Amino acid sequence: MNGLATTRIVFVGLAIAAAPSQEQRPAFRSGIDLVHFSVTVADRKGNPATGLTEQDFEIYEDGKQQQIRYFLAGGRGTDEAGPAPELHLGTLLDMSGSMEADLALARSAAIKFLNTLTEADDITLVDFDTEVRIARYHPSNFPRLVERIRSLRPDGYTALYDAVGVYLDNASSESGRKILVVYTDGVDNQSNITLADLRQLLRASDVTVYTIGFLEHLSSSVRLALQTNLREIAEITGGQFFAPLSLKDLDASYAKVKTQIDAQYELGYLSTNEKTDGAWRKVQIRLVGSERRRLTLRARQGYFAPYRDKGRGSGPAGRSAAEGSCR
């Protein structure tokens, strides 16, 4: 990873059981042609809006309407795209020295949330301080994951942006839904990539990020700036930012996140733009009908087109910009 060259990345291990065969579970079709988006729709009270159908959505890419080829609501697919996609859950835990005051809460929070999302096909843990460590677990290895989280101790500086970048790069080869929950105070004093770099990686990724900010021990001016950063990191991807003060607040946040994940809509289309220039394509997903005006829709804002270097031949057409930037 060029941008992360001087941050030490430790692959703790892949504690994951063998994946089911294709015959056991057909894969979500997401290769070089299908562009897919995870979409959350909420009412004015913030409650997820369920019961919407394919006809309630329109997709526009750079202003041109696209035909929806894949639609899934609450685990039920409706066309040739196949069954519900796998769910890959990421947990990113800040273990730097600045988190010492909030360590007990963050550690308990991470374990508690993992207990609520039992339908995940696998769980990737990224814990970081001066260095970034990554490990992947099958749900059957959950006790080992909990043991690792409980054994972590705060120390060192904070490579937050590098840690998120490592997760995004690792997740780029996975198909299906990808959810990342980040536990941090938002401080970064060690990363080699900048916040601007991270924004680009997030825009290129199909991961939905939820940020949990532990900010109470920071001064008000610093807190405001870091809260803004954490909110932006989440909202770029269609996720959400939370700033809990207690375990009770976390319970409320988790309930909201869990409900949103369960009610998430998956939409896919074949782009009418066949260029392989790697350019950014702005995507707008809209709700149809006047009765939908009371609803709020959250989704990522676009994607980078496939790229083909005419001078060197074509690489993988479906490669994301996150892959291209980190390898």
KANOR-V165984 format. One record per pair of residues at least 4 apart in sequence whose C-alpha atoms are under 7 Angstrom apart, sorted by the first residue. I is the first residue (numbers start at 0). GAP is how many residues later the second one is. D is the distance in Angstrom with one decimal. If there is no record, write none. Layout:
BEGIN
i: [I,I]
gap: [GAP,GAP]
d: [D,D]
END
This chain:
BEGIN
i: [0,0,0,1,1,2,2,2,3,3,3,6,7,7,8,8,8,9,9,9,10,10,10,11,11,11,12,12,13,13,13,14,14,14,14,15,15,15,16,19,19,20,21,21,26,27,27,27,27,27,27,27,28,29,29,29,30,31,31,32,33,33,33,34,34,34,35,35,35,35,36,36,36,36,37,37,37,37,37,38,38,38,38,38,38,39,39,39,39,39,39,40,40,40,40,40,40,41,41,41,41,41,41,41,42,42,42,42,42,42,43,43,47,47,49,51,53,55,55,56,56,56,56,57,57,57,57,58,58,58,58,58,59,59,59,59,59,59,60,60,60,60,60,60,61,61,61,65,65,66,67,67,67,68,68,69,69,69,69,69,69,70,70,70,70,70,71,71,71,71,71,71,72,72,72,72,72,73,73,73,73,74,75,76,76,76,84,84,85,85,85,86,86,86,86,86,87,87,87,87,87,87,87,88,88,88,88,88,88,88,89,89,89,89,89,89,90,90,90,90,90,90,91,91,91,91,91,91,92,92,92,92,92,92,93,93,93,93,93,93,94,94,94,94,94,94,94,95,95,95,95,95,95,95,96,96,96,96,98,98,98,99,101,101,102,103,104,104,105,105,106,106,106,107,108,108,109,110,110,111,112,112,120,120,121,121,121,122,122,122,123,123,123,124,124,124,125,125,125,125,126,126,126,127,127,127,127,128,128,128,128,128,129,129,129,129,129,130,131,136,136,140,141,142,143,144,145,146,147,156,156,157,157,157,157,158,158,158,158,158,159,159,159,160,160,160,160,160,160,161,161,161,161,162,163,164,164,165,166,167,167,168,168,168,171,177,177,178,178,178,179,179,179,179,180,180,180,181,181,181,182,182,182,183,183,183,184,184,184,185,185,185,186,192,192,193,194,195,196,197,198,199,200,200,200,201,201,202,202,202,202,203,203,203,203,203,204,204,206,207,207,207,208,208,208,209,209,209,209,210,210,210,210,210,211,211,211,212,212,213,213,214,217,217,218,219,220,221,222,223,224,225,226,227,228,229,229,230,230,230,231,233,233,233,233,234,234,235,235,236,236,237,237,237,241,243,243,244,245,246,247,248,249,250,251,252,253,254,255,256,257,258,259,275,275,275,275,276,276,276,276,277,277,277,277,278,278,279,279,279,280,280,280,280,281,281,281,282,282,283,286,287,303,303,305,305,305,306,307,307,307,307,308,308,309,318,319,320,321,322]
gap: [4,325,326,324,325,189,190,323,158,188,189,124,123,124,122,123,124,122,123,124,122,123,124,121,122,123,122,123,121,122,123,121,122,123,126,120,121,122,121,4,5,4,4,5,58,53,54,55,56,57,147,148,52,4,5,145,287,285,286,237,234,235,236,233,234,235,230,231,232,233,229,230,231,262,226,227,228,229,261,225,226,227,258,259,260,220,224,225,257,258,259,7,8,254,255,256,257,4,5,6,7,253,254,255,4,5,6,251,252,253,250,251,212,215,213,4,17,231,232,228,229,230,231,227,228,229,230,6,7,225,226,227,4,5,6,223,224,225,4,5,220,221,222,223,219,220,221,203,205,202,199,200,201,199,200,8,9,11,197,198,199,6,7,195,196,197,4,5,6,193,194,195,4,190,191,192,193,188,189,190,191,9,8,5,6,7,91,92,35,90,91,33,34,89,90,91,32,33,34,35,89,90,91,31,33,34,35,89,90,91,33,34,35,89,90,91,33,34,35,89,90,91,33,34,35,89,90,91,33,34,35,89,90,91,5,33,34,35,89,90,4,32,33,34,58,59,60,32,33,58,59,60,61,62,57,58,59,60,4,55,86,54,4,112,4,4,4,142,4,77,4,42,43,4,4,141,4,4,35,4,4,141,17,18,15,16,17,13,14,15,11,12,13,9,10,11,6,7,8,9,5,6,7,4,5,31,35,26,27,28,29,30,26,27,28,29,60,28,31,4,8,4,4,4,4,4,4,4,4,32,33,29,30,31,32,4,29,30,31,32,4,28,31,4,30,32,33,34,37,4,29,30,31,4,4,4,33,4,4,4,37,153,154,157,151,29,30,28,29,30,27,28,29,30,28,29,30,28,29,30,28,29,30,28,29,30,28,29,30,27,40,44,39,4,5,4,4,4,4,4,4,4,4,120,121,34,35,33,34,99,100,99,100,116,117,118,115,117,30,29,30,31,25,28,30,24,29,30,31,19,23,29,30,31,29,30,31,29,30,29,30,8,4,5,4,4,4,4,4,4,4,4,4,4,4,4,11,4,9,10,4,4,5,6,7,4,5,64,65,62,63,60,61,62,11,5,6,4,4,4,4,4,4,4,4,4,4,4,4,4,4,4,4,29,30,31,32,28,29,30,31,26,27,28,29,25,26,23,24,25,21,22,23,24,19,20,21,18,19,17,5,4,16,17,11,12,13,10,5,6,7,9,4,5,4,4,4,4,4,4]
d: [5.9,4.4,4.4,5.8,6.2,6.3,5.7,6.2,6.4,5.7,6.6,5.9,4.9,6.2,6.0,4.7,5.7,6.1,4.5,6.3,5.8,5.0,6.0,6.3,5.7,5.1,5.1,6.8,5.6,4.8,6.4,5.7,4.7,6.6,7.0,6.2,4.6,4.4,5.9,5.9,6.4,6.4,5.1,6.8,6.7,7.0,6.4,6.9,6.9,4.8,6.5,5.8,6.1,5.4,7.0,6.4,6.2,5.6,4.2,5.9,6.1,5.5,5.1,5.3,5.4,6.2,6.9,5.5,4.0,6.5,5.8,5.3,6.3,6.9,6.5,5.8,4.7,6.6,6.2,5.7,5.0,6.2,6.9,5.8,4.9,6.5,5.2,6.4,5.8,5.2,6.6,5.6,5.4,6.5,5.5,4.4,6.4,5.2,5.2,4.2,5.0,5.6,5.2,6.5,5.5,6.4,6.1,6.3,4.6,6.2,6.4,6.4,6.0,6.6,6.3,6.1,6.2,5.6,5.0,6.8,5.6,4.7,5.7,5.7,5.1,6.4,6.8,5.7,5.5,5.8,4.6,6.4,5.0,4.2,5.7,5.6,5.1,6.4,6.4,6.8,6.5,5.7,4.5,6.5,6.0,5.2,6.3,6.7,6.7,6.0,6.8,5.8,4.8,5.6,4.9,7.0,6.1,5.6,5.4,4.6,6.5,5.8,5.7,5.6,4.7,6.6,5.3,4.2,6.2,5.6,4.9,6.7,6.7,6.7,6.4,4.7,6.6,5.8,4.9,6.2,6.7,5.4,6.2,6.7,5.6,6.0,4.6,6.2,6.2,4.9,6.0,5.0,5.5,6.1,4.8,6.0,5.8,5.8,5.4,6.3,6.1,4.8,6.3,6.1,6.3,4.8,6.3,6.0,5.0,6.0,5.6,4.7,6.0,6.0,4.3,6.2,6.2,5.0,6.2,5.8,5.1,6.1,6.0,4.7,5.7,6.2,4.7,6.1,6.2,4.7,6.6,6.3,5.0,6.6,6.9,6.0,5.5,6.5,6.0,5.0,6.3,6.4,5.5,5.3,6.5,4.5,6.4,6.8,4.2,5.0,4.8,5.1,5.4,5.4,5.0,4.3,5.3,6.4,5.7,6.7,6.7,5.8,6.1,6.8,5.9,6.1,5.9,7.0,6.2,6.5,6.4,6.6,6.8,6.0,6.1,7.0,6.3,6.4,6.4,6.7,6.6,6.6,6.8,6.9,5.7,4.7,6.0,5.7,5.1,6.3,5.7,4.2,6.2,5.7,5.3,6.1,7.0,5.6,4.5,6.6,6.2,5.4,6.6,4.4,6.0,6.7,6.6,6.5,5.5,5.3,4.7,5.8,5.4,4.7,5.5,5.7,6.4,6.9,5.8,6.0,6.9,6.6,6.2,6.1,6.2,6.3,6.2,6.2,6.6,6.4,6.1,6.6,5.0,5.4,5.3,6.2,5.7,6.5,4.6,4.4,6.4,5.5,6.6,6.2,5.8,6.5,6.9,6.7,6.4,6.1,5.3,6.7,6.2,6.4,6.2,6.2,6.7,6.1,6.0,6.1,6.8,6.2,5.8,6.7,6.7,4.9,6.2,5.8,5.0,6.0,6.8,6.2,4.7,6.2,5.9,4.8,5.8,6.2,4.7,5.8,6.4,4.9,6.3,6.5,5.4,6.0,5.2,4.6,5.3,6.7,5.3,6.4,6.9,5.8,6.9,6.3,6.2,6.6,6.5,6.1,6.2,6.2,6.2,6.9,4.9,6.8,6.5,6.5,6.9,6.9,6.3,5.4,5.8,6.1,5.3,5.6,7.0,6.3,6.6,5.1,6.0,5.4,5.0,6.0,5.0,5.4,5.1,5.0,5.8,6.1,6.0,6.6,4.8,6.2,6.1,5.0,5.8,6.2,4.8,6.3,6.9,5.9,6.4,5.6,5.9,6.2,6.6,6.2,5.9,6.2,6.5,6.2,6.0,6.2,6.2,6.4,6.6,6.1,6.8,5.0,6.0,6.5,4.7,5.1,6.0,5.1,5.8,5.8,6.9,6.4,4.5,4.9,4.0,4.8,6.8,5.0,5.6,6.1,6.4,6.2,6.6,6.3,6.0,6.1,6.4,6.2,5.8,6.1,6.1,6.1,6.2,6.1,5.8,6.2,4.9,4.6,5.4,6.5,6.5,4.9,6.4,5.7,4.5,5.1,4.3,5.5,5.4,5.8,4.4,6.3,5.5,5.5,5.9,6.7,6.2,4.4,6.8,5.6,4.5,6.8,6.1,6.5,6.8,6.3,5.0,5.4,6.3,6.2,6.8,4.7,6.2,6.9,5.7,5.8,6.9,6.5,6.6,6.1,6.2,6.1]
END
